[in-house]
Amino acid sequence: MTTDLTVEPTAEPTVRYEAKGPVATVTMNRPRWRNAQNSAMTYALDDAFQRAAADDAVRVVVLAGAGEHFSAGHDIGTPGRDAHLPRPRRAGLWWDHSDKTGAEGRFARESEIYLGMCKRWRELPKPVVAAVQGACVAGGLMLAWVCDLIVASEDAFFADPVVRMGVPGVEYFAHPWVMPPRIAKEFLYTGDRMGARRAYELGMVNRVVPRAELAARTEELALRVAEMPRMGLALTKRAVNQAEDLQGLHSGLDAAFALHHLAHAHNAETGSGPLGGMDVRAMKERGA
Ligand code: ZN
């Protein structure tokens, strides 16, 4: 069963949803743009996760990206960029950003669409397995990190080049929890790509598999997890997430989000725009 969950009026489905046995596969579907995450995709993902959570037949969710790359990050420059449009509020009660200016508009938008949605998805009470190939960069990291398990193909790479914008990393600042703090600093200070093998060594991903086997090996793992009882999985997920929160994840995310917005505001105040004068081309030229 495949359903179009897009809210983009003219484009092909932004997110595909397919339920097969106990596994629902949610696939980001903007391959032409390396699955850059615009707001249409964010809300289509949220629809898909809600659907998977509500369907008793679904035990495990797989999050995948169509095409060569998992996700190149937030949409900062495709024709489908839609950051200015109003959106419903689902992750919190911050008001609509689209008619607000300055830091208020940015904070309201990113509280809902980036940090809020990621926190919400992390709490989906069923295991979620990410299948990551190619680029998993910046906003793409956020999507992979909120998943419980990550299966990476050998060609997968991870990077957060956002410091080039003068901003301390992406909005969901889980870096010091998903990798050791000293490695997190190197990852951020250099913006360099981390390969799948290195990510595996650090415990950031669960499996590294050949590219051609990514879908099958992910499904295999998902089916194995799906053998466990639903309530047992939900409570186990909660127990581990709570442990991460007790290690400061939740408050660390909020504290870093405030610094993130100080940086956006500083950039805007000093005349280079909230992204520090960087766009897709400038980021590419600097190796991001
Ligand atoms: Zn931001």
py3Dmol code that shows the C-alpha trace and the ligand (Angstrom):
import py3Dmol

protein = """\
ATOM      1  CA  MET A   1       0.000   0.000   0.000  1.00  0.00           C
ATOM      2  CA  THR A   2       1.629   3.230  -1.138  1.00  0.00           C
ATOM      3  CA  THR A   3       0.102   6.587  -0.344  1.00  0.00           C
ATOM      4  CA  ASP A   4       0.909  10.126  -1.314  1.00  0.00           C
ATOM      5  CA  LEU A   5       1.359  12.175   1.852  1.00  0.00           C
ATOM      6  CA  THR A   6       2.657  15.250   0.113  1.00  0.00           C
ATOM      7  CA  VAL A   7       1.377  18.704   0.869  1.00  0.00           C
ATOM      8  CA  GLU A   8       3.315  20.195  -2.031  1.00  0.00           C
ATOM      9  CA  PRO A   9       0.614  20.969  -4.583  1.00  0.00           C
ATOM     10  CA  THR A  10       2.394  20.287  -7.856  1.00  0.00           C
ATOM     11  CA  ALA A  11       5.372  18.122  -7.013  1.00  0.00           C
ATOM     12  CA  GLU A  12       5.581  14.341  -6.899  1.00  0.00           C
ATOM     13  CA  PRO A  13       5.034  12.811  -3.443  1.00  0.00           C
ATOM     14  CA  THR A  14       7.452  14.406  -1.010  1.00  0.00           C
ATOM     15  CA  VAL A  15       7.288  11.375   1.240  1.00  0.00           C
ATOM     16  CA  ARG A  16       6.224   7.847   0.363  1.00  0.00           C
ATOM     17  CA  TYR A  17       4.605   5.498   2.853  1.00  0.00           C
ATOM     18  CA  GLU A  18       4.569   1.773   2.393  1.00  0.00           C
ATOM     19  CA  ALA A  19       3.321  -0.789   4.920  1.00  0.00           C
ATOM     20  CA  LYS A  20       4.424  -4.369   4.402  1.00  0.00           C
ATOM     21  CA  GLY A  21       3.735  -6.849   7.164  1.00  0.00           C
ATOM     22  CA  PRO A  22       4.871  -5.378  10.481  1.00  0.00           C
ATOM     23  CA  VAL A  23       7.195  -2.810   8.880  1.00  0.00           C
ATOM     24  CA  ALA A  24       6.173   0.626   7.602  1.00  0.00           C
ATOM     25  CA  THR A  25       8.743   2.273   5.365  1.00  0.00           C
ATOM     26  CA  VAL A  26       8.729   6.053   5.207  1.00  0.00           C
ATOM     27  CA  THR A  27      10.801   7.325   2.299  1.00  0.00           C
ATOM     28  CA  MET A  28      11.889  10.901   1.737  1.00  0.00           C
ATOM     29  CA  ASN A  29      11.288  11.483  -1.934  1.00  0.00           C
ATOM     30  CA  ARG A  30      13.031  14.552  -3.274  1.00  0.00           C
ATOM     31  CA  PRO A  31      15.982  12.692  -4.827  1.00  0.00           C
ATOM     32  CA  ARG A  32      16.633  15.440  -7.356  1.00  0.00           C
ATOM     33  CA  TRP A  33      17.437  17.720  -4.413  1.00  0.00           C
ATOM     34  CA  ARG A  34      19.233  15.067  -2.399  1.00  0.00           C
ATOM     35  CA  ASN A  35      16.145  14.909  -0.181  1.00  0.00           C
ATOM     36  CA  ALA A  36      16.604  18.457   1.064  1.00  0.00           C
ATOM     37  CA  GLN A  37      14.036  18.873   3.802  1.00  0.00           C
ATOM     38  CA  ASN A  38      11.528  21.633   3.129  1.00  0.00           C
ATOM     39  CA  SER A  39       8.504  22.208   5.350  1.00  0.00           C
ATOM     40  CA  ALA A  40       6.276  20.201   3.014  1.00  0.00           C
ATOM     41  CA  MET A  41       8.541  17.241   3.683  1.00  0.00           C
ATOM     42  CA  THR A  42       8.575  17.898   7.432  1.00  0.00           C
ATOM     43  CA  TYR A  43       4.796  17.756   7.653  1.00  0.00           C
ATOM     44  CA  ALA A  44       4.576  14.788   5.278  1.00  0.00           C
ATOM     45  CA  LEU A  45       7.061  12.962   7.525  1.00  0.00           C
ATOM     46  CA  ASP A  46       4.959  13.853  10.535  1.00  0.00           C
ATOM     47  CA  ASP A  47       1.837  12.516   8.800  1.00  0.00           C
ATOM     48  CA  ALA A  48       3.678   9.303   8.003  1.00  0.00           C
ATOM     49  CA  PHE A  49       4.995   8.821  11.547  1.00  0.00           C
ATOM     50  CA  GLN A  50       1.542   9.468  13.000  1.00  0.00           C
ATOM     51  CA  ARG A  51       0.076   6.927  10.633  1.00  0.00           C
ATOM     52  CA  ALA A  52       2.673   4.317  11.529  1.00  0.00           C
ATOM     53  CA  ALA A  53       2.162   4.950  15.241  1.00  0.00           C
ATOM     54  CA  ALA A  54      -1.603   4.525  14.945  1.00  0.00           C
ATOM     55  CA  ASP A  55      -1.564   1.356  12.836  1.00  0.00           C
ATOM     56  CA  ASP A  56      -1.621  -1.685  15.125  1.00  0.00           C
ATOM     57  CA  ALA A  57      -0.236  -3.866  12.345  1.00  0.00           C
ATOM     58  CA  VAL A  58       2.950  -1.772  12.221  1.00  0.00           C
ATOM     59  CA  ARG A  59       5.573  -2.804  14.768  1.00  0.00           C
ATOM     60  CA  VAL A  60       8.658  -1.072  13.377  1.00  0.00           C
ATOM     61  CA  VAL A  61       9.225   1.942  11.130  1.00  0.00           C
ATOM     62  CA  VAL A  62      12.023   2.358   8.593  1.00  0.00           C
ATOM     63  CA  LEU A  63      13.082   5.860   7.538  1.00  0.00           C
ATOM     64  CA  ALA A  64      14.821   5.927   4.159  1.00  0.00           C
ATOM     65  CA  GLY A  65      15.797   8.405   1.458  1.00  0.00           C
ATOM     66  CA  ALA A  66      15.100   7.875  -2.245  1.00  0.00           C
ATOM     67  CA  GLY A  67      17.999   8.126  -4.666  1.00  0.00           C
ATOM     68  CA  GLU A  68      21.712   8.444  -4.039  1.00  0.00           C
ATOM     69  CA  HIS A  69      21.557  10.293  -0.729  1.00  0.00           C
ATOM     70  CA  PHE A  70      19.691   9.995   2.545  1.00  0.00           C
ATOM     71  CA  SER A  71      19.408  13.760   3.032  1.00  0.00           C
ATOM     72  CA  ALA A  72      21.588  16.751   2.272  1.00  0.00           C
ATOM     73  CA  GLY A  73      19.917  18.733   5.052  1.00  0.00           C
ATOM     74  CA  HIS A  74      17.373  21.501   5.325  1.00  0.00           C
ATOM     75  CA  ASP A  75      16.207  23.111   2.125  1.00  0.00           C
ATOM     76  CA  ILE A  76      18.107  26.381   1.858  1.00  0.00           C
ATOM     77  CA  GLY A  77      17.941  26.826  -1.883  1.00  0.00           C
ATOM     78  CA  THR A  78      15.761  24.552  -4.019  1.00  0.00           C
ATOM     79  CA  PRO A  79      12.745  25.799  -5.992  1.00  0.00           C
ATOM     80  CA  GLY A  80      10.573  24.014  -3.417  1.00  0.00           C
ATOM     81  CA  ARG A  81      11.890  26.042  -0.506  1.00  0.00           C
ATOM     82  CA  ASP A  82       8.826  27.019   1.500  1.00  0.00           C
ATOM     83  CA  ALA A  83      10.153  28.410   4.778  1.00  0.00           C
ATOM     84  CA  HIS A  84       8.042  31.565   4.407  1.00  0.00           C
ATOM     85  CA  LEU A  85       4.697  29.750   4.285  1.00  0.00           C
ATOM     86  CA  PRO A  86       2.417  29.404   7.320  1.00  0.00           C
ATOM     87  CA  ARG A  87       2.162  25.908   8.775  1.00  0.00           C
ATOM     88  CA  PRO A  88      -0.056  24.267  11.380  1.00  0.00           C
ATOM     89  CA  ARG A  89       1.394  23.815  14.861  1.00  0.00           C
ATOM     90  CA  ARG A  90       1.908  20.219  15.945  1.00  0.00           C
ATOM     91  CA  ALA A  91       5.096  20.068  17.974  1.00  0.00           C
ATOM     92  CA  GLY A  92       4.331  22.952  20.312  1.00  0.00           C
ATOM     93  CA  LEU A  93       2.260  26.080  20.702  1.00  0.00           C
ATOM     94  CA  TRP A  94       4.640  28.663  19.325  1.00  0.00           C
ATOM     95  CA  TRP A  95       2.621  30.898  17.050  1.00  0.00           C
ATOM     96  CA  ASP A  96       2.856  31.024  13.290  1.00  0.00           C
ATOM     97  CA  HIS A  97       6.194  32.386  12.109  1.00  0.00           C
ATOM     98  CA  SER A  98       5.225  33.481   8.634  1.00  0.00           C
ATOM     99  CA  ASP A  99       4.018  36.979   9.522  1.00  0.00           C
ATOM    100  CA  LYS A 100       6.675  37.637  12.189  1.00  0.00           C
ATOM    101  CA  THR A 101       9.989  39.383  11.712  1.00  0.00           C
ATOM    102  CA  GLY A 102      13.466  39.052  13.155  1.00  0.00           C
ATOM    103  CA  ALA A 103      14.424  36.584  15.826  1.00  0.00           C
ATOM    104  CA  GLU A 104      10.765  36.047  16.762  1.00  0.00           C
ATOM    105  CA  GLY A 105       9.916  34.594  13.352  1.00  0.00           C
ATOM    106  CA  ARG A 106      13.024  32.410  13.252  1.00  0.00           C
ATOM    107  CA  PHE A 107      12.623  31.155  16.802  1.00  0.00           C
ATOM    108  CA  ALA A 108       8.918  30.390  16.340  1.00  0.00           C
ATOM    109  CA  ARG A 109       9.569  28.551  13.077  1.00  0.00           C
ATOM    110  CA  GLU A 110      12.571  26.497  14.153  1.00  0.00           C
ATOM    111  CA  SER A 111      10.997  25.670  17.536  1.00  0.00           C
ATOM    112  CA  GLU A 112       8.169  23.986  15.658  1.00  0.00           C
ATOM    113  CA  ILE A 113       9.668  22.712  12.445  1.00  0.00           C
ATOM    114  CA  TYR A 114      13.167  21.677  13.458  1.00  0.00           C
ATOM    115  CA  LEU A 115      13.672  21.153  17.178  1.00  0.00           C
ATOM    116  CA  GLY A 116      10.054  20.463  18.077  1.00  0.00           C
ATOM    117  CA  MET A 117       9.428  17.985  15.290  1.00  0.00           C
ATOM    118  CA  CYS A 118      12.665  16.129  15.981  1.00  0.00           C
ATOM    119  CA  LYS A 119      11.884  15.804  19.681  1.00  0.00           C
ATOM    120  CA  ARG A 120       8.390  14.620  18.797  1.00  0.00           C
ATOM    121  CA  TRP A 121       9.613  12.023  16.323  1.00  0.00           C
ATOM    122  CA  ARG A 122      12.198  10.739  18.786  1.00  0.00           C
ATOM    123  CA  GLU A 123       9.282   9.879  21.067  1.00  0.00           C
ATOM    124  CA  LEU A 124       7.368   7.830  18.479  1.00  0.00           C
ATOM    125  CA  PRO A 125       6.578   4.805  20.655  1.00  0.00           C
ATOM    126  CA  LYS A 126       7.695   2.257  18.072  1.00  0.00           C
ATOM    127  CA  PRO A 127      11.271   1.530  17.033  1.00  0.00           C
ATOM    128  CA  VAL A 128      12.454   3.500  14.011  1.00  0.00           C
ATOM    129  CA  VAL A 129      15.381   2.281  11.912  1.00  0.00           C
ATOM    130  CA  ALA A 130      17.175   4.713   9.592  1.00  0.00           C
ATOM    131  CA  ALA A 131      18.598   3.374   6.319  1.00  0.00           C
ATOM    132  CA  VAL A 132      21.329   5.832   5.395  1.00  0.00           C
ATOM    133  CA  GLN A 133      23.213   6.045   2.100  1.00  0.00           C
ATOM    134  CA  GLY A 134      25.334   8.807   0.581  1.00  0.00           C
ATOM    135  CA  ALA A 135      25.008  12.209   2.227  1.00  0.00           C
ATOM    136  CA  CYS A 136      23.596  12.536   5.711  1.00  0.00           C
ATOM    137  CA  VAL A 137      24.429  16.169   6.256  1.00  0.00           C
ATOM    138  CA  ALA A 138      23.294  18.874   8.706  1.00  0.00           C
ATOM    139  CA  GLY A 139      19.474  18.640   8.852  1.00  0.00           C
ATOM    140  CA  GLY A 140      19.864  15.077   7.540  1.00  0.00           C
ATOM    141  CA  LEU A 141      21.771  14.211  10.713  1.00  0.00           C
ATOM    142  CA  MET A 142      18.803  15.340  12.777  1.00  0.00           C
ATOM    143  CA  LEU A 143      16.552  12.881  10.951  1.00  0.00           C
ATOM    144  CA  ALA A 144      18.967   9.980  11.373  1.00  0.00           C
ATOM    145  CA  TRP A 145      19.725  10.781  15.004  1.00  0.00           C
ATOM    146  CA  VAL A 146      16.087  10.742  16.137  1.00  0.00           C
ATOM    147  CA  CYS A 147      15.866   7.164  14.874  1.00  0.00           C
ATOM    148  CA  ASP A 148      16.590   4.347  17.323  1.00  0.00           C
ATOM    149  CA  LEU A 149      18.858   2.327  15.061  1.00  0.00           C
ATOM    150  CA  ILE A 150      20.923   3.357  12.044  1.00  0.00           C
ATOM    151  CA  VAL A 151      21.964   1.042   9.221  1.00  0.00           C
ATOM    152  CA  ALA A 152      24.478   2.799   6.972  1.00  0.00           C
ATOM    153  CA  SER A 153      25.758   1.769   3.572  1.00  0.00           C
ATOM    154  CA  GLU A 154      29.513   1.772   3.007  1.00  0.00           C
ATOM    155  CA  ASP A 155      29.253   4.977   0.960  1.00  0.00           C
ATOM    156  CA  ALA A 156      27.333   6.883   3.654  1.00  0.00           C
ATOM    157  CA  PHE A 157      28.923   9.952   5.180  1.00  0.00           C
ATOM    158  CA  PHE A 158      27.925  12.275   7.980  1.00  0.00           C
ATOM    159  CA  ALA A 159      28.782  15.963   8.338  1.00  0.00           C
ATOM    160  CA  ASP A 160      27.634  19.122  10.069  1.00  0.00           C
ATOM    161  CA  PRO A 161      29.196  22.050   8.183  1.00  0.00           C
ATOM    162  CA  VAL A 162      26.840  24.598   9.781  1.00  0.00           C
ATOM    163  CA  VAL A 163      29.670  26.148  11.830  1.00  0.00           C
ATOM    164  CA  ARG A 164      30.745  27.738   8.517  1.00  0.00           C
ATOM    165  CA  MET A 165      27.639  29.882   8.875  1.00  0.00           C
ATOM    166  CA  GLY A 166      28.865  31.043  12.278  1.00  0.00           C
ATOM    167  CA  VAL A 167      26.206  28.857  13.877  1.00  0.00           C
ATOM    168  CA  PRO A 168      27.040  26.168  16.483  1.00  0.00           C
ATOM    169  CA  GLY A 169      25.706  23.152  14.598  1.00  0.00           C
ATOM    170  CA  VAL A 170      22.216  22.099  13.593  1.00  0.00           C
ATOM    171  CA  GLU A 171      19.102  22.814  15.622  1.00  0.00           C
ATOM    172  CA  TYR A 172      18.907  19.327  17.166  1.00  0.00           C
ATOM    173  CA  PHE A 173      22.273  19.467  18.915  1.00  0.00           C
ATOM    174  CA  ALA A 174      22.700  15.808  19.837  1.00  0.00           C
ATOM    175  CA  HIS A 175      26.340  15.698  18.745  1.00  0.00           C
ATOM    176  CA  PRO A 176      27.902  15.199  22.212  1.00  0.00           C
ATOM    177  CA  TRP A 177      25.421  12.382  22.931  1.00  0.00           C
ATOM    178  CA  VAL A 178      25.767  10.444  19.673  1.00  0.00           C
ATOM    179  CA  MET A 179      29.569  10.640  19.673  1.00  0.00           C
ATOM    180  CA  PRO A 180      32.216  11.359  22.306  1.00  0.00           C
ATOM    181  CA  PRO A 181      32.522  15.100  23.085  1.00  0.00           C
ATOM    182  CA  ARG A 182      36.075  15.438  21.757  1.00  0.00           C
ATOM    183  CA  ILE A 183      35.068  13.779  18.493  1.00  0.00           C
ATOM    184  CA  ALA A 184      31.956  15.989  18.370  1.00  0.00           C
ATOM    185  CA  LYS A 185      34.207  19.049  18.599  1.00  0.00           C
ATOM    186  CA  GLU A 186      36.412  17.816  15.765  1.00  0.00           C
ATOM    187  CA  PHE A 187      33.309  16.966  13.703  1.00  0.00           C
ATOM    188  CA  LEU A 188      31.968  20.491  14.210  1.00  0.00           C
ATOM    189  CA  TYR A 189      35.227  22.464  14.154  1.00  0.00           C
ATOM    190  CA  THR A 190      36.297  20.978  10.825  1.00  0.00           C
ATOM    191  CA  GLY A 191      32.926  20.287   9.210  1.00  0.00           C
ATOM    192  CA  ASP A 192      34.661  17.267   7.676  1.00  0.00           C
ATOM    193  CA  ARG A 193      32.803  14.228   6.491  1.00  0.00           C
ATOM    194  CA  MET A 194      32.746  11.208   8.784  1.00  0.00           C
ATOM    195  CA  GLY A 195      32.547   7.929   6.866  1.00  0.00           C
ATOM    196  CA  ALA A 196      30.245   5.079   7.765  1.00  0.00           C
ATOM    197  CA  ARG A 197      33.086   2.947   9.180  1.00  0.00           C
ATOM    198  CA  ARG A 198      34.203   5.676  11.558  1.00  0.00           C
ATOM    199  CA  ALA A 199      30.600   6.280  12.601  1.00  0.00           C
ATOM    200  CA  TYR A 200      30.315   2.565  13.331  1.00  0.00           C
ATOM    201  CA  GLU A 201      33.515   2.543  15.396  1.00  0.00           C
ATOM    202  CA  LEU A 202      32.086   5.373  17.506  1.00  0.00           C
ATOM    203  CA  GLY A 203      28.792   3.605  18.050  1.00  0.00           C
ATOM    204  CA  MET A 204      26.831   6.166  16.058  1.00  0.00           C
ATOM    205  CA  VAL A 205      25.520   3.555  13.625  1.00  0.00           C
ATOM    206  CA  ASN A 206      24.559  -0.074  14.220  1.00  0.00           C
ATOM    207  CA  ARG A 207      25.524  -1.746  10.939  1.00  0.00           C
ATOM    208  CA  VAL A 208      27.568  -0.916   7.849  1.00  0.00           C
ATOM    209  CA  VAL A 209      26.459  -2.828   4.766  1.00  0.00           C
ATOM    210  CA  PRO A 210      27.125  -2.763   1.024  1.00  0.00           C
ATOM    211  CA  ARG A 211      25.064  -0.140  -0.783  1.00  0.00           C
ATOM    212  CA  ALA A 212      23.220  -2.760  -2.835  1.00  0.00           C
ATOM    213  CA  GLU A 213      22.131  -4.549   0.350  1.00  0.00           C
ATOM    214  CA  LEU A 214      21.004  -1.513   2.347  1.00  0.00           C
ATOM    215  CA  ALA A 215      17.250  -1.948   1.920  1.00  0.00           C
ATOM    216  CA  ALA A 216      17.307  -5.715   2.459  1.00  0.00           C
ATOM    217  CA  ARG A 217      19.593  -5.629   5.496  1.00  0.00           C
ATOM    218  CA  THR A 218      17.548  -2.824   7.050  1.00  0.00           C
ATOM    219  CA  GLU A 219      14.346  -4.765   6.520  1.00  0.00           C
ATOM    220  CA  GLU A 220      15.967  -7.858   7.996  1.00  0.00           C
ATOM    221  CA  LEU A 221      16.864  -5.956  11.169  1.00  0.00           C
ATOM    222  CA  ALA A 222      13.424  -4.321  11.316  1.00  0.00           C
ATOM    223  CA  LEU A 223      11.700  -7.707  11.008  1.00  0.00           C
ATOM    224  CA  ARG A 224      13.861  -9.132  13.781  1.00  0.00           C
ATOM    225  CA  VAL A 225      12.919  -6.263  16.099  1.00  0.00           C
ATOM    226  CA  ALA A 226       9.272  -6.652  15.059  1.00  0.00           C
ATOM    227  CA  GLU A 227       9.206 -10.101  16.678  1.00  0.00           C
ATOM    228  CA  MET A 228       9.186  -8.445  20.098  1.00  0.00           C
ATOM    229  CA  PRO A 229       5.890  -7.439  21.717  1.00  0.00           C
ATOM    230  CA  ARG A 230       4.693  -3.923  20.977  1.00  0.00           C
ATOM    231  CA  MET A 231       4.420  -2.800  24.586  1.00  0.00           C
ATOM    232  CA  GLY A 232       7.829  -4.250  25.434  1.00  0.00           C
ATOM    233  CA  LEU A 233       9.412  -2.307  22.603  1.00  0.00           C
ATOM    234  CA  ALA A 234       7.603   0.916  23.489  1.00  0.00           C
ATOM    235  CA  LEU A 235       8.646   0.738  27.134  1.00  0.00           C
ATOM    236  CA  THR A 236      12.214  -0.229  26.271  1.00  0.00           C
ATOM    237  CA  LYS A 237      12.501   2.706  23.891  1.00  0.00           C
ATOM    238  CA  ARG A 238      11.164   4.994  26.609  1.00  0.00           C
ATOM    239  CA  ALA A 239      13.627   3.576  29.141  1.00  0.00           C
ATOM    240  CA  VAL A 240      16.656   4.242  26.927  1.00  0.00           C
ATOM    241  CA  ASN A 241      15.407   7.668  25.845  1.00  0.00           C
ATOM    242  CA  GLN A 242      14.857   8.550  29.510  1.00  0.00           C
ATOM    243  CA  ALA A 243      18.416   7.481  30.268  1.00  0.00           C
ATOM    244  CA  GLU A 244      19.692   9.833  27.543  1.00  0.00           C
ATOM    245  CA  ASP A 245      17.543  12.607  28.996  1.00  0.00           C
ATOM    246  CA  LEU A 246      18.979  11.919  32.449  1.00  0.00           C
ATOM    247  CA  GLN A 247      22.391  12.353  30.839  1.00  0.00           C
ATOM    248  CA  GLY A 248      21.249  15.823  29.889  1.00  0.00           C
ATOM    249  CA  LEU A 249      20.148  15.367  26.292  1.00  0.00           C
ATOM    250  CA  HIS A 250      16.853  17.217  26.589  1.00  0.00           C
ATOM    251  CA  SER A 251      18.174  20.239  28.463  1.00  0.00           C
ATOM    252  CA  GLY A 252      21.344  20.181  26.351  1.00  0.00           C
ATOM    253  CA  LEU A 253      19.249  20.437  23.201  1.00  0.00           C
ATOM    254  CA  ASP A 254      17.342  23.420  24.577  1.00  0.00           C
ATOM    255  CA  ALA A 255      20.515  25.186  25.732  1.00  0.00           C
ATOM    256  CA  ALA A 256      22.243  24.697  22.375  1.00  0.00           C
ATOM    257  CA  PHE A 257      19.093  25.811  20.539  1.00  0.00           C
ATOM    258  CA  ALA A 258      19.299  29.149  22.371  1.00  0.00           C
ATOM    259  CA  LEU A 259      22.933  29.563  21.249  1.00  0.00           C
ATOM    260  CA  HIS A 260      21.906  28.554  17.728  1.00  0.00           C
ATOM    261  CA  HIS A 261      19.423  31.430  17.709  1.00  0.00           C
ATOM    262  CA  LEU A 262      21.905  33.844  19.212  1.00  0.00           C
ATOM    263  CA  ALA A 263      24.062  33.025  16.173  1.00  0.00           C
ATOM    264  CA  HIS A 264      21.219  33.489  13.670  1.00  0.00           C
ATOM    265  CA  ALA A 265      20.394  36.825  15.313  1.00  0.00           C
ATOM    266  CA  HIS A 266      24.035  37.932  15.400  1.00  0.00           C
ATOM    267  CA  ASN A 267      24.431  37.111  11.720  1.00  0.00           C
ATOM    268  CA  ALA A 268      21.291  39.041  10.857  1.00  0.00           C
ATOM    269  CA  GLU A 269      22.260  41.962  13.090  1.00  0.00           C
ATOM    270  CA  THR A 270      25.705  42.292  11.540  1.00  0.00           C
ATOM    271  CA  GLY A 271      24.265  42.318   8.046  1.00  0.00           C
ATOM    272  CA  SER A 272      25.069  38.941   6.564  1.00  0.00           C
ATOM    273  CA  GLY A 273      21.624  37.360   6.988  1.00  0.00           C
ATOM    274  CA  PRO A 274      20.722  34.609   9.458  1.00  0.00           C
ATOM    275  CA  LEU A 275      22.837  32.033   7.601  1.00  0.00           C
ATOM    276  CA  GLY A 276      25.950  34.219   7.784  1.00  0.00           C
ATOM    277  CA  GLY A 277      25.896  34.991   4.077  1.00  0.00           C
ATOM    278  CA  MET A 278      26.168  31.331   3.140  1.00  0.00           C
ATOM    279  CA  ASP A 279      23.985  29.642   0.570  1.00  0.00           C
ATOM    280  CA  VAL A 280      24.077  26.243  -1.097  1.00  0.00           C
ATOM    281  CA  ARG A 281      26.721  27.288  -3.622  1.00  0.00           C
ATOM    282  CA  ALA A 282      28.992  28.913  -1.037  1.00  0.00           C
ATOM    283  CA  MET A 283      28.723  25.858   1.199  1.00  0.00           C
ATOM    284  CA  LYS A 284      29.563  23.570  -1.720  1.00  0.00           C
ATOM    285  CA  GLU A 285      32.572  25.690  -2.672  1.00  0.00           C
ATOM    286  CA  ARG A 286      33.880  25.211   0.843  1.00  0.00           C
ATOM    287  CA  GLY A 287      33.538  21.468   0.594  1.00  0.00           C
ATOM    288  CA  ALA A 288      30.285  20.983   2.478  1.00  0.00           C
TER     289      ALA A 288
END
"""
ligand_1 = """\
1
ZN
Zn 18.562 27.441 12.413
"""
view = py3Dmol.view(width=600, height=400)
view.addModel(protein, "pdb")
view.setStyle({"model": 0}, {"cartoon": {"style": "trace"}})
view.addModel(ligand_1, "xyz")
view.setStyle({"model": 1}, {"stick": {}})
view.zoomTo()
view.show()
